[in-house]
């Protein structure tokens, strides 16, 4: 295929080793956009029904109308899901989150009643691997759910998460907190990210192993294309 046929900005994976960027929302047909937004619309309708605590035709109809208005009329960029879900990775993500919440709850409770223990906390910056708004949001929510860590700010342009970490007394504790954030992001990408994002995360992981770098040291691996949100 010639460069002209691929369009401006595209690359040839066979010659450069760089994956072709994922299609942007404007490159998708109307039905493809609707299909990718269907899970989001269904979740908004379900939330509306839960708020009313009553299921009837009027409630469901108004929920559908409001879901469409919210996703279409607001100024926020459209959230397009990747259209990909790995059941095994999704199950692993859920099990690891349950384990993290349980262990962190016990640790925080034990430290709260431990006599003479003085907390030492820190606000640290973590460079995420991806530039996806959806992945960044899900990562921030997953981190905040675990007791002892709270995301306090997000630098959207540079892909940075700023979080308050509990019980960080040494550099090793800081590295452990960063590695936990990046591991959570990787699991989210491997579960619901695009094929390009998943492969980029795997390649970044292999590169860190080859270079002998710890998992807390990373750099972005994707082009910061804001028009692709999943």
ChimeraX commands (.cxc) that place a marker at each C-alpha (Angstrom):
marker #1 position 0.00,0.00,0.00 radius 0.5
marker #1 position 1.35,3.42,-0.91 radius 0.5
marker #1 position 1.63,6.36,1.47 radius 0.5
marker #1 position -1.01,8.19,-0.50 radius 0.5
marker #1 position -3.43,5.29,-0.07 radius 0.5
marker #1 position -2.85,5.15,3.66 radius 0.5
marker #1 position -3.44,8.87,4.08 radius 0.5
marker #1 position -1.39,11.60,5.77 radius 0.5
marker #1 position 0.27,10.77,9.06 radius 0.5
marker #1 position -0.02,6.98,8.68 radius 0.5
marker #1 position 2.99,4.73,9.06 radius 0.5
marker #1 position 3.90,1.35,7.67 radius 0.5
marker #1 position 4.35,-1.17,10.51 radius 0.5
marker #1 position 6.44,-3.43,8.27 radius 0.5
marker #1 position 9.08,-0.78,7.73 radius 0.5
marker #1 position 8.99,1.37,10.85 radius 0.5
marker #1 position 7.78,-1.02,13.54 radius 0.5
marker #1 position 5.24,1.58,14.64 radius 0.5
marker #1 position 1.59,0.46,14.77 radius 0.5
marker #1 position -0.90,2.34,12.66 radius 0.5
marker #1 position -2.81,4.81,14.88 radius 0.5
marker #1 position -6.37,3.72,15.74 radius 0.5
marker #1 position -9.23,5.21,13.80 radius 0.5
marker #1 position -10.55,8.50,15.09 radius 0.5
marker #1 position -14.24,9.05,15.91 radius 0.5
marker #1 position -14.75,11.10,12.75 radius 0.5
marker #1 position -13.50,8.14,10.70 radius 0.5
marker #1 position -16.26,5.88,12.04 radius 0.5
marker #1 position -19.69,5.48,10.53 radius 0.5
marker #1 position -22.78,6.59,12.44 radius 0.5
marker #1 position -23.72,3.00,13.30 radius 0.5
marker #1 position -20.19,2.26,14.54 radius 0.5
marker #1 position -20.34,5.30,16.82 radius 0.5
marker #1 position -23.75,4.22,18.16 radius 0.5
marker #1 position -22.52,0.66,18.73 radius 0.5
marker #1 position -19.44,1.83,20.64 radius 0.5
marker #1 position -21.50,4.22,22.78 radius 0.5
marker #1 position -24.24,1.66,23.47 radius 0.5
marker #1 position -22.68,0.34,26.74 radius 0.5
marker #1 position -22.32,3.92,28.01 radius 0.5
marker #1 position -25.93,4.74,27.11 radius 0.5
marker #1 position -27.15,1.56,28.79 radius 0.5
marker #1 position -25.19,2.40,31.96 radius 0.5
marker #1 position -26.69,5.92,32.07 radius 0.5
marker #1 position -30.20,4.54,31.63 radius 0.5
marker #1 position -29.59,1.99,34.39 radius 0.5
marker #1 position -28.31,4.74,36.68 radius 0.5
marker #1 position -31.46,6.80,35.98 radius 0.5
marker #1 position -33.69,3.82,36.82 radius 0.5
marker #1 position -31.75,3.18,40.04 radius 0.5
marker #1 position -32.19,6.82,41.07 radius 0.5
marker #1 position -35.96,6.61,40.60 radius 0.5
marker #1 position -36.10,3.11,42.12 radius 0.5
marker #1 position -38.98,2.30,39.82 radius 0.5
marker #1 position -39.14,0.58,36.44 radius 0.5
marker #1 position -41.87,1.56,33.98 radius 0.5
marker #1 position -42.16,2.78,30.42 radius 0.5
marker #1 position -41.96,6.46,31.38 radius 0.5
marker #1 position -38.83,6.03,33.52 radius 0.5
marker #1 position -36.98,4.01,30.88 radius 0.5
marker #1 position -38.05,6.38,28.08 radius 0.5
marker #1 position -36.93,9.50,29.94 radius 0.5
marker #1 position -33.69,7.72,30.84 radius 0.5
marker #1 position -32.96,6.95,27.20 radius 0.5
marker #1 position -33.73,10.55,26.18 radius 0.5
marker #1 position -31.54,12.01,28.93 radius 0.5
marker #1 position -28.70,9.59,28.13 radius 0.5
marker #1 position -28.72,10.70,24.49 radius 0.5
marker #1 position -28.89,14.39,25.50 radius 0.5
marker #1 position -26.01,13.99,27.99 radius 0.5
marker #1 position -23.75,12.23,25.48 radius 0.5
marker #1 position -24.61,14.54,22.59 radius 0.5
marker #1 position -25.39,18.00,23.95 radius 0.5
marker #1 position -22.70,18.55,26.57 radius 0.5
marker #1 position -19.40,20.16,25.61 radius 0.5
marker #1 position -17.26,17.24,26.82 radius 0.5
marker #1 position -15.54,15.16,24.11 radius 0.5
marker #1 position -17.48,12.03,23.12 radius 0.5
marker #1 position -16.46,8.88,24.96 radius 0.5
marker #1 position -16.08,6.06,22.44 radius 0.5
marker #1 position -15.39,2.65,23.87 radius 0.5
marker #1 position -12.76,0.55,22.15 radius 0.5
marker #1 position -15.19,-2.13,21.04 radius 0.5
marker #1 position -12.86,-4.69,22.63 radius 0.5
marker #1 position -13.21,-6.59,25.90 radius 0.5
marker #1 position -11.00,-9.40,27.13 radius 0.5
marker #1 position -13.06,-11.51,29.60 radius 0.5
marker #1 position -10.01,-13.09,31.24 radius 0.5
marker #1 position -8.26,-9.75,31.70 radius 0.5
marker #1 position -11.51,-8.22,32.96 radius 0.5
marker #1 position -11.90,-10.99,35.54 radius 0.5
marker #1 position -8.28,-10.59,36.59 radius 0.5
marker #1 position -8.77,-6.83,36.95 radius 0.5
marker #1 position -11.79,-7.33,39.20 radius 0.5
marker #1 position -10.12,-9.99,41.37 radius 0.5
marker #1 position -6.96,-7.92,41.85 radius 0.5
marker #1 position -9.01,-4.85,42.80 radius 0.5
marker #1 position -10.95,-6.87,45.40 radius 0.5
marker #1 position -7.66,-8.18,46.81 radius 0.5
marker #1 position -6.09,-4.68,46.87 radius 0.5
marker #1 position -9.10,-3.17,48.65 radius 0.5
marker #1 position -9.17,-5.96,51.26 radius 0.5
marker #1 position -5.43,-5.83,51.99 radius 0.5
marker #1 position -5.29,-2.01,52.06 radius 0.5
marker #1 position -8.31,-1.84,54.40 radius 0.5
marker #1 position -6.60,-4.17,56.88 radius 0.5
marker #1 position -3.33,-2.22,56.66 radius 0.5
marker #1 position -4.98,1.17,57.18 radius 0.5
marker #1 position -7.07,-0.14,60.09 radius 0.5
marker #1 position -4.03,-1.72,61.73 radius 0.5
marker #1 position -1.99,1.46,61.42 radius 0.5
marker #1 position -4.84,3.54,62.84 radius 0.5
marker #1 position -4.85,1.59,66.11 radius 0.5
marker #1 position -1.13,0.81,66.29 radius 0.5
marker #1 position 0.27,2.55,69.40 radius 0.5
marker #1 position 2.99,5.09,68.77 radius 0.5
marker #1 position 2.73,4.91,64.97 radius 0.5
marker #1 position 3.11,8.26,63.26 radius 0.5
marker #1 position 1.82,8.53,59.71 radius 0.5
marker #1 position 4.10,9.87,57.01 radius 0.5
marker #1 position 2.37,10.58,53.72 radius 0.5
marker #1 position 3.35,12.08,50.38 radius 0.5
marker #1 position 1.86,13.52,47.21 radius 0.5
marker #1 position 3.56,11.92,44.23 radius 0.5
marker #1 position 3.30,12.28,40.45 radius 0.5
marker #1 position 2.92,9.19,38.28 radius 0.5
marker #1 position 3.54,9.26,34.53 radius 0.5
marker #1 position 0.88,7.10,32.90 radius 0.5
marker #1 position 1.55,4.97,29.84 radius 0.5
marker #1 position -1.43,6.06,27.79 radius 0.5
marker #1 position -3.07,9.31,26.77 radius 0.5
marker #1 position -6.64,7.97,26.69 radius 0.5
marker #1 position -9.07,10.06,28.74 radius 0.5
marker #1 position -11.17,6.98,29.45 radius 0.5
marker #1 position -8.22,4.89,30.66 radius 0.5
marker #1 position -6.93,7.80,32.75 radius 0.5
marker #1 position -10.33,8.25,34.41 radius 0.5
marker #1 position -10.77,4.54,35.12 radius 0.5
marker #1 position -7.24,4.33,36.52 radius 0.5
marker #1 position -7.86,7.31,38.82 radius 0.5
marker #1 position -11.12,5.79,40.06 radius 0.5
marker #1 position -9.56,2.37,40.62 radius 0.5
marker #1 position -6.69,3.90,42.59 radius 0.5
marker #1 position -9.00,6.07,44.70 radius 0.5
marker #1 position -11.20,3.09,45.62 radius 0.5
marker #1 position -8.24,1.43,47.37 radius 0.5
marker #1 position -7.87,2.79,50.93 radius 0.5
marker #1 position -4.68,4.75,51.51 radius 0.5
marker #1 position -4.43,6.36,48.06 radius 0.5
marker #1 position -6.45,9.28,46.71 radius 0.5
marker #1 position -5.98,11.00,43.34 radius 0.5
marker #1 position -5.87,14.73,44.00 radius 0.5
marker #1 position -5.17,16.09,40.51 radius 0.5
marker #1 position -4.75,15.02,36.88 radius 0.5
marker #1 position -2.53,16.69,34.29 radius 0.5
marker #1 position -4.50,15.69,31.21 radius 0.5
marker #1 position -2.06,17.07,28.66 radius 0.5
marker #1 position 1.01,15.27,30.02 radius 0.5
marker #1 position -0.76,12.15,31.28 radius 0.5
marker #1 position 0.22,12.67,34.93 radius 0.5
marker #1 position -1.67,11.52,38.00 radius 0.5
marker #1 position -1.01,13.26,41.31 radius 0.5
marker #1 position -2.02,11.13,44.26 radius 0.5
marker #1 position -1.83,11.26,48.03 radius 0.5
marker #1 position -0.19,8.06,49.23 radius 0.5
marker #1 position -0.52,6.83,52.81 radius 0.5
marker #1 position 2.44,5.44,54.75 radius 0.5
marker #1 position 5.26,6.46,52.43 radius 0.5
marker #1 position 8.37,6.65,54.60 radius 0.5
marker #1 position 11.09,5.63,52.14 radius 0.5
marker #1 position 11.93,5.87,48.44 radius 0.5
marker #1 position 10.98,2.20,48.16 radius 0.5
marker #1 position 7.48,3.06,49.39 radius 0.5
marker #1 position 7.19,5.77,46.73 radius 0.5
marker #1 position 8.34,3.39,43.99 radius 0.5
marker #1 position 5.87,0.78,45.21 radius 0.5
marker #1 position 3.00,3.31,45.02 radius 0.5
marker #1 position 3.95,4.33,41.47 radius 0.5
marker #1 position 4.31,0.70,40.38 radius 0.5
marker #1 position 0.85,-0.05,41.78 radius 0.5
marker #1 position -0.70,2.76,39.72 radius 0.5
marker #1 position 1.01,1.62,36.53 radius 0.5
marker #1 position 0.08,-2.02,37.12 radius 0.5
marker #1 position -3.56,-0.97,37.53 radius 0.5
marker #1 position -3.43,1.04,34.31 radius 0.5
marker #1 position -1.90,-1.90,32.45 radius 0.5
marker #1 position -4.65,-4.25,33.64 radius 0.5
marker #1 position -7.33,-1.77,32.55 radius 0.5
marker #1 position -5.77,-1.35,29.09 radius 0.5
marker #1 position -5.36,-5.09,28.61 radius 0.5
marker #1 position -9.00,-5.61,29.61 radius 0.5
marker #1 position -10.83,-2.88,27.67 radius 0.5
marker #1 position -8.27,-0.86,25.71 radius 0.5
marker #1 position -7.85,-0.89,21.96 radius 0.5
marker #1 position -5.61,-3.49,20.32 radius 0.5
marker #1 position -3.04,-0.74,19.67 radius 0.5
marker #1 position -3.04,0.35,23.32 radius 0.5
marker #1 position -2.76,-3.22,24.60 radius 0.5
marker #1 position 0.17,-3.97,22.30 radius 0.5
marker #1 position 1.86,-0.69,23.26 radius 0.5
marker #1 position 1.56,-1.59,26.96 radius 0.5
marker #1 position 2.99,-5.07,26.34 radius 0.5
marker #1 position 5.89,-3.61,24.37 radius 0.5
marker #1 position 6.61,-1.06,27.13 radius 0.5
marker #1 position 6.62,-3.89,29.67 radius 0.5
marker #1 position 9.04,-5.95,27.56 radius 0.5
marker #1 position 11.29,-2.94,27.06 radius 0.5
marker #1 position 11.48,-2.25,30.81 radius 0.5
marker #1 position 12.47,-5.87,31.40 radius 0.5
marker #1 position 15.16,-5.77,28.70 radius 0.5
marker #1 position 16.62,-2.58,30.13 radius 0.5
marker #1 position 16.33,-3.80,33.71 radius 0.5
marker #1 position 14.30,-0.77,34.75 radius 0.5
marker #1 position 11.77,-1.00,37.60 radius 0.5
marker #1 position 8.08,-0.87,36.75 radius 0.5
marker #1 position 7.77,2.52,38.47 radius 0.5
marker #1 position 9.93,4.15,35.77 radius 0.5
marker #1 position 8.05,4.65,32.55 radius 0.5
marker #1 position 7.37,7.02,29.69 radius 0.5
marker #1 position 4.27,7.48,27.53 radius 0.5
marker #1 position 4.06,4.89,24.78 radius 0.5
marker #1 position 1.21,6.31,22.68 radius 0.5
marker #1 position 0.77,9.33,20.50 radius 0.5
marker #1 position -1.34,11.85,22.47 radius 0.5
marker #1 position -4.29,11.73,20.08 radius 0.5
marker #1 position -7.11,13.26,22.10 radius 0.5
marker #1 position -9.68,12.34,19.50 radius 0.5
marker #1 position -9.46,8.66,20.35 radius 0.5
marker #1 position -10.87,8.17,23.81 radius 0.5
marker #1 position -10.54,4.50,24.36 radius 0.5
marker link #1:1,2 radius 0.2
marker link #1:2,3 radius 0.2
marker link #1:3,4 radius 0.2
marker link #1:4,5 radius 0.2
marker link #1:5,6 radius 0.2
marker link #1:6,7 radius 0.2
marker link #1:7,8 radius 0.2
marker link #1:8,9 radius 0.2
marker link #1:9,10 radius 0.2
marker link #1:10,11 radius 0.2
marker link #1:11,12 radius 0.2
marker link #1:12,13 radius 0.2
marker link #1:13,14 radius 0.2
marker link #1:14,15 radius 0.2
marker link #1:15,16 radius 0.2
marker link #1:16,17 radius 0.2
marker link #1:17,18 radius 0.2
marker link #1:18,19 radius 0.2
marker link #1:19,20 radius 0.2
marker link #1:20,21 radius 0.2
marker link #1:21,22 radius 0.2
marker link #1:22,23 radius 0.2
marker link #1:23,24 radius 0.2
marker link #1:24,25 radius 0.2
marker link #1:25,26 radius 0.2
marker link #1:26,27 radius 0.2
marker link #1:27,28 radius 0.2
marker link #1:28,29 radius 0.2
marker link #1:29,30 radius 0.2
marker link #1:30,31 radius 0.2
marker link #1:31,32 radius 0.2
marker link #1:32,33 radius 0.2
marker link #1:33,34 radius 0.2
marker link #1:34,35 radius 0.2
marker link #1:35,36 radius 0.2
marker link #1:36,37 radius 0.2
marker link #1:37,38 radius 0.2
marker link #1:38,39 radius 0.2
marker link #1:39,40 radius 0.2
marker link #1:40,41 radius 0.2
marker link #1:41,42 radius 0.2
marker link #1:42,43 radius 0.2
marker link #1:43,44 radius 0.2
marker link #1:44,45 radius 0.2
marker link #1:45,46 radius 0.2
marker link #1:46,47 radius 0.2
marker link #1:47,48 radius 0.2
marker link #1:48,49 radius 0.2
marker link #1:49,50 radius 0.2
marker link #1:50,51 radius 0.2
marker link #1:51,52 radius 0.2
marker link #1:52,53 radius 0.2
marker link #1:53,54 radius 0.2
marker link #1:54,55 radius 0.2
marker link #1:55,56 radius 0.2
marker link #1:56,57 radius 0.2
marker link #1:57,58 radius 0.2
marker link #1:58,59 radius 0.2
marker link #1:59,60 radius 0.2
marker link #1:60,61 radius 0.2
marker link #1:61,62 radius 0.2
marker link #1:62,63 radius 0.2
marker link #1:63,64 radius 0.2
marker link #1:64,65 radius 0.2
marker link #1:65,66 radius 0.2
marker link #1:66,67 radius 0.2
marker link #1:67,68 radius 0.2
marker link #1:68,69 radius 0.2
marker link #1:69,70 radius 0.2
marker link #1:70,71 radius 0.2
marker link #1:71,72 radius 0.2
marker link #1:72,73 radius 0.2
marker link #1:73,74 radius 0.2
marker link #1:74,75 radius 0.2
marker link #1:75,76 radius 0.2
marker link #1:76,77 radius 0.2
marker link #1:77,78 radius 0.2
marker link #1:78,79 radius 0.2
marker link #1:79,80 radius 0.2
marker link #1:80,81 radius 0.2
marker link #1:81,82 radius 0.2
marker link #1:82,83 radius 0.2
marker link #1:83,84 radius 0.2
marker link #1:84,85 radius 0.2
marker link #1:85,86 radius 0.2
marker link #1:86,87 radius 0.2
marker link #1:87,88 radius 0.2
marker link #1:88,89 radius 0.2
marker link #1:89,90 radius 0.2
marker link #1:90,91 radius 0.2
marker link #1:91,92 radius 0.2
marker link #1:92,93 radius 0.2
marker link #1:93,94 radius 0.2
marker link #1:94,95 radius 0.2
marker link #1:95,96 radius 0.2
marker link #1:96,97 radius 0.2
marker link #1:97,98 radius 0.2
marker link #1:98,99 radius 0.2
marker link #1:99,100 radius 0.2
marker link #1:100,101 radius 0.2
marker link #1:101,102 radius 0.2
marker link #1:102,103 radius 0.2
marker link #1:103,104 radius 0.2
marker link #1:104,105 radius 0.2
marker link #1:105,106 radius 0.2
marker link #1:106,107 radius 0.2
marker link #1:107,108 radius 0.2
marker link #1:108,109 radius 0.2
marker link #1:109,110 radius 0.2
marker link #1:110,111 radius 0.2
marker link #1:111,112 radius 0.2
marker link #1:112,113 radius 0.2
marker link #1:113,114 radius 0.2
marker link #1:114,115 radius 0.2
marker link #1:115,116 radius 0.2
marker link #1:116,117 radius 0.2
marker link #1:117,118 radius 0.2
marker link #1:118,119 radius 0.2
marker link #1:119,120 radius 0.2
marker link #1:120,121 radius 0.2
marker link #1:121,122 radius 0.2
marker link #1:122,123 radius 0.2
marker link #1:123,124 radius 0.2
marker link #1:124,125 radius 0.2
marker link #1:125,126 radius 0.2
marker link #1:126,127 radius 0.2
marker link #1:127,128 radius 0.2
marker link #1:128,129 radius 0.2
marker link #1:129,130 radius 0.2
marker link #1:130,131 radius 0.2
marker link #1:131,132 radius 0.2
marker link #1:132,133 radius 0.2
marker link #1:133,134 radius 0.2
marker link #1:134,135 radius 0.2
marker link #1:135,136 radius 0.2
marker link #1:136,137 radius 0.2
marker link #1:137,138 radius 0.2
marker link #1:138,139 radius 0.2
marker link #1:139,140 radius 0.2
marker link #1:140,141 radius 0.2
marker link #1:141,142 radius 0.2
marker link #1:142,143 radius 0.2
marker link #1:143,144 radius 0.2
marker link #1:144,145 radius 0.2
marker link #1:145,146 radius 0.2
marker link #1:146,147 radius 0.2
marker link #1:147,148 radius 0.2
marker link #1:148,149 radius 0.2
marker link #1:149,150 radius 0.2
marker link #1:150,151 radius 0.2
marker link #1:151,152 radius 0.2
marker link #1:152,153 radius 0.2
marker link #1:153,154 radius 0.2
marker link #1:154,155 radius 0.2
marker link #1:155,156 radius 0.2
marker link #1:156,157 radius 0.2
marker link #1:157,158 radius 0.2
marker link #1:158,159 radius 0.2
marker link #1:159,160 radius 0.2
marker link #1:160,161 radius 0.2
marker link #1:161,162 radius 0.2
marker link #1:162,163 radius 0.2
marker link #1:163,164 radius 0.2
marker link #1:164,165 radius 0.2
marker link #1:165,166 radius 0.2
marker link #1:166,167 radius 0.2
marker link #1:167,168 radius 0.2
marker link #1:168,169 radius 0.2
marker link #1:169,170 radius 0.2
marker link #1:170,171 radius 0.2
marker link #1:171,172 radius 0.2
marker link #1:172,173 radius 0.2
marker link #1:173,174 radius 0.2
marker link #1:174,175 radius 0.2
marker link #1:175,176 radius 0.2
marker link #1:176,177 radius 0.2
marker link #1:177,178 radius 0.2
marker link #1:178,179 radius 0.2
marker link #1:179,180 radius 0.2
marker link #1:180,181 radius 0.2
marker link #1:181,182 radius 0.2
marker link #1:182,183 radius 0.2
marker link #1:183,184 radius 0.2
marker link #1:184,185 radius 0.2
marker link #1:185,186 radius 0.2
marker link #1:186,187 radius 0.2
marker link #1:187,188 radius 0.2
marker link #1:188,189 radius 0.2
marker link #1:189,190 radius 0.2
marker link #1:190,191 radius 0.2
marker link #1:191,192 radius 0.2
marker link #1:192,193 radius 0.2
marker link #1:193,194 radius 0.2
marker link #1:194,195 radius 0.2
marker link #1:195,196 radius 0.2
marker link #1:196,197 radius 0.2
marker link #1:197,198 radius 0.2
marker link #1:198,199 radius 0.2
marker link #1:199,200 radius 0.2
marker link #1:200,201 radius 0.2
marker link #1:201,202 radius 0.2
marker link #1:202,203 radius 0.2
marker link #1:203,204 radius 0.2
marker link #1:204,205 radius 0.2
marker link #1:205,206 radius 0.2
marker link #1:206,207 radius 0.2
marker link #1:207,208 radius 0.2
marker link #1:208,209 radius 0.2
marker link #1:209,210 radius 0.2
marker link #1:210,211 radius 0.2
marker link #1:211,212 radius 0.2
marker link #1:212,213 radius 0.2
marker link #1:213,214 radius 0.2
marker link #1:214,215 radius 0.2
marker link #1:215,216 radius 0.2
marker link #1:216,217 radius 0.2
marker link #1:217,218 radius 0.2
marker link #1:218,219 radius 0.2
marker link #1:219,220 radius 0.2
marker link #1:220,221 radius 0.2
marker link #1:221,222 radius 0.2
marker link #1:222,223 radius 0.2
marker link #1:223,224 radius 0.2
marker link #1:224,225 radius 0.2
marker link #1:225,226 radius 0.2
marker link #1:226,227 radius 0.2
marker link #1:227,228 radius 0.2
marker link #1:228,229 radius 0.2
marker link #1:229,230 radius 0.2
view
